[in-house]
């Protein structure tokens, strides 16, 4: 059984027991989170929503919060001596999927 959920402007295919990294939710480790934007559920057939399924949720528990590896952003324009180097670390929340309620 799996489901497709939407959170943080992205879509994730999840099954029970999976650990996924989503955009920062601002929750402490051990707290419970419920995703109610469920697009699709597969259990002996497909159930799709328009765009979301009603009465379908995915619950999980927060494992940790952190930051990803640094991504280097380098801007350069030739012949003008312009170059700029920046770094960015995106914040994330790691969630363990506990139950798919369909």
Long-range contacts (C-beta under 8 A, 24 or more apart in sequence): 1-41, 1-42, 1-43, 1-100, 1-102, 2-41, 2-42, 2-100, 3-38, 3-39, 3-40, 3-41, 3-42, 3-56, 3-58, 3-100, 3-102, 4-38, 4-39, 4-40, 5-35, 5-37, 5-38, 5-39, 5-58, 6-35, 6-37, 6-39, 6-52, 7-35, 7-37, 11-39, 14-58, 14-97, 14-100, 15-97, 15-100, 16-97, 16-98, 16-99, 16-100, 17-96, 17-97, 18-96, 18-97, 19-63, 19-94, 19-95, 19-96, 19-97, 20-94, 20-95, 20-97, 21-68, 21-92, 21-93, 21-94, 21-95, 22-92, 22-93, 22-95, 23-90, 23-91, 23-92, 23-93, 24-65, 24-91, 24-92, 24-93, 25-62, 25-65, 25-93, 25-95, 26-93, 27-62, 27-65, 27-93, 28-62, 28-65, 29-62, 29-63, 29-64, 29-65, 30-61, 30-62, 31-61, 31-62, 32-59, 32-60, 32-61, 32-62, 32-98, 33-59, 33-60, 33-61, 33-62, 33-95, 34-58, 34-59, 35-59, 35-60, 38-102, 41-100, 41-102, 43-100, 43-102, 47-102, 53-102, 56-101, 56-102, 57-101, 58-97, 58-99, 58-100, 58-101, 59-97, 59-98, 59-99, 59-101, 60-95, 60-96, 60-97, 60-98, 61-95, 61-96, 61-98, 62-93, 62-94, 62-95, 63-94, 63-95, 63-96, 64-93, 64-94, 65-91, 65-92, 65-93, 65-94, 66-91, 66-92, 66-94, 67-91, 67-92, 68-92
